[in-house]
Structure formats: C-alpha cells, structure tokens
C-alpha cells in the first residue's frame, strides 16, 4: 500500500489540511494502482496462530444504479459495490450503474489491520452532480465519540478518484457503515451497509475453560464474554430500512428534493420486501440487469441451535420494532457493546421484541432448544411496515425455518 491515511481519528482542520497536501502532491490520481501490503511484523494480532495473515485489503466502488421493489417498482439509487481484486482503472469501467443495496457486508476479525480503498465512479444518471463519497465506519472505536456522528472524521473521495482508508480493528461487535456526504440524501438513496467484527475469543485453544463453559474449536461468540454466554451456532445480519419512492423519483427527474416530506413507503430487510426476503438468489433490476439486491434474509437453523441476529436500523425516518413470535429472544449486545455493567453484572435480557432507531444496532440470540420444528416469522409490529407501498402482505418480514 503506497499511500495510507489513518481515518476516523483526525480532527476536521487537520484532515482538511492533510487532504489539500495529498491532492496537491497528486497522490489520489484515478489511475493509482492500489496494492495490498504484506503482513511482515511477525505478530499474530488476530489470535488465529498465524503471524502473516492479519492484513485485510478490500475495495469498494461508489456510484449510482437501480433496484426493484418487491411490487416491481423500479427506483433510482446511490450505492456501493464490491471491487476487491480489480485494478482502479477497471473499477472505473466495470462499476458504472452497478451498485448494490444494501452495500456489501463487511466482516472483520478483532486484531486485523484493514486497508479499505474507495473508488468514486461518478453518477451516470445525474451528470450534473459531482458528489464526493466516503465510507463512514459508524461507531469505530478509535474515533473520538464527539466526531463519530459527524463527517469531519471521514475522508471524502472526489469523482474519478480512489483513496485507501486504514482501520485498526480493536473491538468486536455489530457496527454499520454509510456514506457521510450529505448524509440524509446519500443514506436515503441507498449508501448504507452492514459491518461486524468477530471476537478474538473465537480462536481460543480447544478445551479452554471460560468460567465453567468449555470452549471447543469452531465455537463462535458475539463478544469476548469470558463465560460463553454469547455463544451461537449460526448468525444472520439483518439490515432494517425504508425508502421514500417519491424522493427517489424526484432525484432522477433532477427536481428539488423534498427532504421535509421524507416518509418511507417501502420497508425492507436486507434491501428487500417480503416475499422477496426469502428468495435466496440475487435479484437483478429491470433497468440494466445488474444484480443490485444480493442479500436475502431467510433464517434457517436446526432445532436446538442458537441463532445470532445482528440487527441494525439504517432508515433515516423511522423507528422499527421487530418481533419473532414463538421463539425466545435474548438481547446480549447494543451499539457494538456487550451488555455488561462496570462490575461485570450481566445486563442481557429476555424479550419478545426489539425497537431500533436510526443508526442503532442490537445483538439478539434466538434459542431454539424448546422450539418445535416449523416456519416462524420475524416481522415489524407496525402493520404499516408490512406492505410494499400499496401492496399488502409484504414489507419488513421474513421467515425463520426450524428443522428437526
């Protein structure tokens, strides 16, 4: 990696000066070939017993595209797409009108050193716009809290440019990421994605005693709990969200955007409304055939397994209350933090619903030990959210299939 910026911890004034120096030196040229650095420090920072695999390099493209709602309506969008392994010049060619909703899911391991390159391919359907973009790691532990909800701590990338970010992954949990340029507009348009960090406790030696809970190779945990209380068998990240179709239509028509009237009329899990939430194949849009909706939200588990739901709400206008009737739910984490008091007191709790505001994340474990095999439903308790605009029996709902 030739040019690295350690983002999310630089105050706004310093960041602005640094950016001017970078652009003046010509470091962020569109033709820059981004190379992944080698892990040569000889230290096993992610705890897997291997000293030279702790560096992770990924590449995202930012631009515009289209997606279809569950009732067939085509909407214009902004978004990110996966470009890892492609050279920068090829990204500029291959990712026009190729963005995804939600954005590609980012999965890191505690202790990894992550180099994330963002390429801004521009707006093909809005050539009048010259919007920069950014990857805002929401809740990033190394950023001062005063900057976390602000764009100051996130470097922005101009059209036709590519730039790497650097993140030292220091804490596990469920996070989110989004573009923080004109955040209300860009998030409403679709520049939002899921990000979670796996704990180093996953890599403990076989037979490790966690305060009475015996760890075995392959066991997975939501956090470094020290007692196995966040152990799970299968996990599903579920991004809750909504879109205001009028806002997206006015955007494509190059009309003044009705920010004050923003109100969702399509409600989704992982970018789809029911019944498309349970279709496991990627969905292509009807504009150019791009697979712009790749994530389903069908939940499957064997009876007796524990299911970790990584819930996040990235809507800019709504709160959502989610329930799964017939399956016990235990909330073990919130905001990428284990629910423990300062003295170690267990603050996790059983519930039958979870309410999330915009930007919030929860870690919820479903225990199927006493659940009969069959199909259950995870859905929003507000009936208005169980629709695809004017089409009933849709929206924010998916299935939980428990097999014998």
N, C-alpha and C positions, 0 to 999 in steps of 0.2 A: 504494500500500500504506500503510494508515494506521498500523498497529502492527506493528513488526518486532522480532523477537528474534533476535539472532545466537547460534544454538545451538551446542552441542558444544564450546565453549571456555570455559564458565562453571563455576567450581568449585561443588560442591554447595551450600555455605552461601549463597553469593551468589545462586545460582539460586533457592534456596528463598525468600530474602527478596524477590527480584525478582518471583517468582510471586505472593507474597502482595500486593505492591503492585499488580500487574496485576489480580488478581481483586477487590481492594478498590476499584479505580477503575472496575470494570465493563467493562474493555476486551475481555474474552473472551466476550461475550454470544453466545448461539446465533444471534441474528438479525443479527450483524455481517456486513455485505456486504464481501467481500474484493475489493479492486481491485488490478490489476496495475500497478506503477509504470512510468513511461516511462524509457527509456534516454536521458538528456539530458546525459551527461558529455562527449560528443564524442570519446570514446576507443574505439578498436577493441580491446577486451580479448580477444576470441576469435580474432583474426587472420584473419578472413574478408574484410577490406577494407571492411566496413560498420560505421559508428560508432554506429548507433542500434538494433542488434538483439541486444545482448549480455545482455538480461534475459530470463529464462525463468520463467514462472509456471505451476505445476501444482497440482492439488487432488486429495487422496485422501480417501476415506471409510473409516472403520474400524468394524467390527461383526462380526456372525456370519452364518452361511449353511450351505450343504450342498454336498457334491460326491460323485460316484460313483467308486468304484474300478474298475479295468479288468475285474473279475469281476462288476460290477454292484452291489456292496455300497454302500449309502448311508452316508456319515459326516457327522456334525456338525462344524463348523469355525468358527474365527475367521479374519478376513482383512481385506485392504484391497481397495478398488475404485477405478477411475478416475472422477473427478468434475470434471475440468478444464472450465471454461466454465459450470458451473452455479452459481447463487446458493446461499448457505449454507442458506436455508430449504428450497430444492428438494432439496438433498442430503439433508437430514434425512428427506424424504418418499420420495425415489427409491432410496435405498441401504439400506433395511431388507432383510435376508436376501439381499443382492445382492453379497456379497463373492466374491473370486476367489482361486484357488490355482493357481500361485503368485501373489503380488501383482503388480500391473502393473510391467513392466520400465521402469526409469528410465534414460534415455540423456542425458548431458550433454556439453557441449564444454568443454575446458580454457579458462578465462578467463571463462566465463559467470557471471552473478550469478543465483542460483536462489532464488526465493521459493516455498516448498512449504507449502501450507495443509493441515492435517489436521482433519477433522471426525469427531467420535466420535458415531456414530448409535445406540449402545447395543446391548444384547443382547436380541433379540426372543424367543429361545427360553429365555433364562435371565434373566427379570426380577428374580431375586433378586440378580443381580450388578450392581455399579456400577463396573466396572473402567475405569480410565483407559487410554489408549493413547499410543503415541509412535512416531515414525519415527527409529530409531537408524541413522544413516549409519555403518556399521561400517568402520573404517579411515580415517575422514575426516581428511585431512592437517592441518587446522587445529586439531584437538583434541589436547591433551597425551596422549601414549601411556598415561599412568597412568590416564586416565579412559576410554579407548576401549572397554574391555570392561565398563564399569560403567554403571548407569543415571543416575549423577549428572550427566552432561553432556548429557542429553537431556530436554528439557521434555516433560511428560506432559499429555494433554488429557482433561479430565473428560467424562462423558456429557453430550450435548446442547450441547457447546461446540465452537468452531472456533478454531484458532490458527495463524498462519504461522511457519515457520522461515525462516532465511536462511542460505544456503551460498555462500561464495566458492569457486568450483571452481578449484583451483590445480594439481592433478596428474592426469595420465591414468592409466588402469588399470582393472582389473576389481575392483569392490567388491561389497558386498551391503548390504541394509538389512532391518531387522526391528523388531518391537515389543519394547522392553526393559522392559516392565512384567511382573513375574513371568515372566521371560524363558523359562524352561523350559516353562511351561504355554502361554504365548501363541505361542511358536515351534512347539511340537509341534502346536498346534491350527491352524497354517497362516499365521501373520502373518510371512511371510518373502518376500523378493523380490530380484530381480537389479538391479544398478546398475552402469553402467560409464561411463567418461569417455573421450571421443575426444581424441587429442593435437592440439596446435596445428600439429604438423608436417604434418598433412593439408592445410593451407591454404597451403603454400609456393607460390611462383611457379613457373610452367611452366619446366622446364629447370634447376631448382636442382640443383647438384652436391652430393650427400651423400657426400663422401669416396669418390667413384668411382661411386656409384649415382645415376642421373639420375632426378629426380622429374618426374612428369607430372601434369597436372591430373586429379583424380579418383582418384589413388593414395591408398591407405589404409594406416595403420600402427597397430600396437598401442601403441607408445610413441614418444616423441621420441628415436629411437635414434641419429640423426646419420649413419647409414650404410645405411639401407634394409633392415636385417636383420629387421625385424618387419613388412615389407610383406606384405599379404594381399589376396585378391580378394573373398572372401565371409566373413561371420562368423556364428557361431551361439552365443548364450548358452545354456548348459545348466546348469540348477539340479538338483543331485542331492539326494534327500531320502527320508525314510521316514515312515510313520505307524503308530502302535500303535492298532489299531481298538478294542481294549478300553478304552483311555484315553478315546477319543472317545465311546464308548457310555456309559461311566460318567459322563462330563461331562454328557451330555444327560439322564441319569437323575437328576442332582443328587445324586450319590454321592461319597464321599471319593475323591479322585484318587490312583491307585496310582503315584506318582512313582518309588518304589524298584523297581517292576517294569516300568518303561518298556522296551519292546523292539519295534522295528519289525516288522510283518508284511506291510506293503505298501511296495514300493520303486519309486521313480519318477524320471523325468527330466522336468523342467518340469511337474510335477504330474500326470503320467500314467504308467501302467504299459504295457508292451508287450502287445498290438499297438496300443493307442491312441496311443502316442507318434508314430506315423507318419500319423495321421489329421490332415489339415491344417485341417479345420474346427473351430470352437469346439465344446465339448461342454457340453450342458445337463444339469443334475441332474434327478433324478426326483422331487424334493420340490416345487419350485415352477417348474421350467423355466428357471431362471436359468442363463446361460452362465458357469458358475463355473470352467471349465477352458478357457482361451482359447489356451494356448501348446502347439504341437506341438514335436517335436524331430527331425523329418525333415531330414537334411542332404543337400543336393544341390550338385554342382559339376561343371564341365566338366573333362575331363582336362587336366592342366597347371596348373590353378588352385591357389592356396594358400588353405587354409581355416583361419580362426582360430576356435578353440573357446575360449569364455570359460567355464571350468569353475568351479563353486562347490559346496560341500557345506554345506547348511543343516540337516542332520539333527542332533538333539540326543543321539543314542545310538550312532551307527555311524560307522566309517571306511569309505570306499569306494575300491576300486582299479578303475580304468577302463582298458580297452584297445580298440584298433582293429586287428584282425589284418589284415596285408597293406598297411597304409599307414604310411609313416614319420611319426613324431611328434617335433616339436622343442618343448621347453619353453622359452619365451622370457621368461616373467614369473611371479612368485609374489607373492601378497599385495599386488597393485597396485604392484609394483616391477619394473622391467626387471632381468633377471639380468645385471648388470654389477658387476665389482669396483670398489673405490675408485679404481683407476688406469685404469679403462676396460676391463679384461680381460673378454672375453666368457665368461660363465658359463652360457650356454644349453647344452642338451644334447639329444642324440637318445635316445629311449627307446621301449619298446613298451607302457608302462603308466604311469599316474599315480595316486598314492594321496593322497586328501584326507581330512583330519579335519574336524570341525565348525567352520565359520567360516573355512575356508581357500579361497582362490581361486588358480587357475592359468590362465595364457595359453598355449595349445598350438597350434602351427601344423602342419596336415596338408599334406604336399607330395604332390600327385597327378601330378607330372611323369612318373614311371615306373610309374604305376598303370594297369592295364588297366581299361577301362570295365566296369561291373557294380555289383552291390549288395554292400556290405560291412556289417559290424555293429560298432557301438560298444556295449560292454556291461560289466557288473561281473564281475570274475573269480571272485567268490564265488558258487557255484551257488545258495546260499540266497537271494541277492538277485534271482535270475532267476525270480521267482514272484510271482503276485498272491495272497498269503496261501496257500491250499491249491491254487491253480490253477497248474500248471507252465507253462513256456514263456511267461513274461511278465516283469513286473518291470522292472528297470533295464537296458533295452536299447532301442536304436533303430537305424535303418538309415542308411547312408551311400551315396548313389547317385551314381556317377561316370558321366557321359555323354560320348560321343565329342566 
